[in-house]
Amino acid sequence: MLDRRGHSGGLSPIETILHDGTFHMFTPQVLDVMLANSQVSRFMRSRGWVTVGAESVRVRSRRDPNAFYHGTERRSVK
């Protein structure tokens, strides 16, 4: 089944603009690497374009499973 962008499952490419002004379509994994290397100027989220440096952007790190959040755990633990 195709999603709204015409892709069939898997990881949909993300529209990305690099600092040199070039436009690319990257998988989420590649976008994470490009963000970590400070090469991305803007990328598209479901609610619109995100400008790196002006808006909150989290970069996933495969080496550090706790890279997302370093605050107090707020979810209930049973």
N, C-alpha and C positions, 0 to 999 in steps of 0.2 A: 504494500500500500504506500502511496506517495504522500508525503506531508505537504504543508501549504507552500513550501518552496520547490516542490517537485523532486525531493530526494526520497529514496527508499530506505528508511531505517538507518541504523548506524549513527555515526557522528556527522552531522551536517557541517559543511564549511562555513566559516564566519568571515564576513566582509571586513577587511582590514586595510588601513592606510598607514604606511610606514612613514618615518620622519623625512624620507627623501621625496614624499608625495606620491609614491607608486601605490597602486591598488592591488590587493591580493585576496584570495580566498584560502584561509587556513583551517585545518582541523583544530579542535580545542587544544590538543596536545602541542601542536606546533605554535599556536598562539601563545600558550603558556611559556614556551621557550623564548619566543620573540619578546614577550613582555619582560621576562626575567633579564634579558639582554638589553633592555631599554631601546628597542628598535621600533616600537609601535607608537604612532601618534594618536590614532583613533581606531575603534572597532565597533561593530554593530551588535547591540543587545536587542532583545525582543521589544523593548520600549523606546529604542532609538540609538543614535550614535553616542558613544562614550569617548570623552577626551581624556587620555591618560595624563595624570598629573593634576587635573582639575576635578576629577571625580574618583570615588573609591574603587580601587581595582585590587582584587586578590589574585596572587599568582600561586598556582599549585606547585608544591615541591614534592616530588616522588621520594626524596630522601628523608624529609621531615614530616611524619604523619600529623604532627600538631602545628603545622605551619599556618593554619587558617585562623586559629583563635587562641590567644594566650591569657584570657581572662578567667574568671571564676566560672565553673560549670553551673549552669542554671537549669538544666533539664533534670527532671525528677529521676532519682535512682532508686530502683526497687530491689 
